[in-house]
Amino acid sequence: MVAEALWPAVRRRVLGLLLLAPEKEWHLREIARQTGLSPSAVQREVLSLVEVGILERRVESRRAYYHANARCPIFPDLHAIILKTVAPGGALRAAVAPLADRVRVAFVYGSYASGRETADSDIDLLLVGTLSAREAAAVLGPLGRSLGREFNPAIYPPAEFRKKARAGHHFITEVLKGPKVFLIGDEDALAGLVG
């Protein structure tokens, strides 16, 4: 709720994505895909943030790439505010990135993904891959403590996830129908898992 008072939705999503991975560069379509925003809304926002020095722009082969400007004088403060208010999705994305070799799809669902979360909401997370609950806890535990949030992970091996999705399992069906914030993979990867 603090983030909503500080920034409009487009800015929150763009800052949440780019400021928590300052070493990564994104082109407009990637930002739009990851945030669920239209490319035109993303373009207006990133150009505004470049103009004030919060983001930097680099052009290569006629394609523009954007990344957080870690040298911006307010970057540390802005990063901390984003981490505490906006960015469970961004922080989660960075935290689960090292698991990408064992996780085919990971996304946040439920109240956080739909924008109805409160400060006390758990963050519901679905992971499909060859990952144990212990491995997930090793990643999510420290992050949860730093964010002051509880994570509620649901972990499925790919074959079990596919079987339950095809059988119309209530939980899986509801999660698939609802909004998602992808951390690893995207809608295409998820569709490929369901078959």
HELIX and SHEET records of a PDB file:
HELIX    1   1 VAL A    2  LEU A    6  1                                   5    
HELIX    2   2 ALA A    9  LEU A   19  1                                  11    
HELIX    3   3 LEU A   28  THR A   35  1                                   8    
HELIX    4   4 PRO A   39  GLU A   51  1                                  13    
HELIX    5   5 PHE A   75  THR A   85  1                                  11    
HELIX    6   6 PRO A   88  VAL A   96  1                                   9    
HELIX    7   7 ALA A   97  LEU A   99  5                                   3    
HELIX    8   8 SER A  111  SER A  114  1                                   4    
HELIX    9   9 ALA A  133  LEU A  147  1                                  15    
HELIX   10  10 PRO A  158  ARG A  166  1                                   9    
HELIX   11  11 HIS A  170  LYS A  177  1                                   8    
HELIX   12  12 GLU A  187  VAL A  194  1                                   8    
SHEET    1   A 3 TRP A  26  HIS A  27  0                                        
SHEET    2   A 3 ARG A  63  ALA A  68 -1                                        
SHEET    3   A 3 LEU A  55  GLU A  60 -1                                        
SHEET    1   B 4 PHE A 151  TYR A 156  0                                        
SHEET    2   B 4 ILE A 123  GLY A 129  1                                        
SHEET    3   B 4 VAL A 103  TYR A 109 -1                                        
SHEET    4   B 4 VAL A 181  ILE A 184 -1                                        
END                                                                             
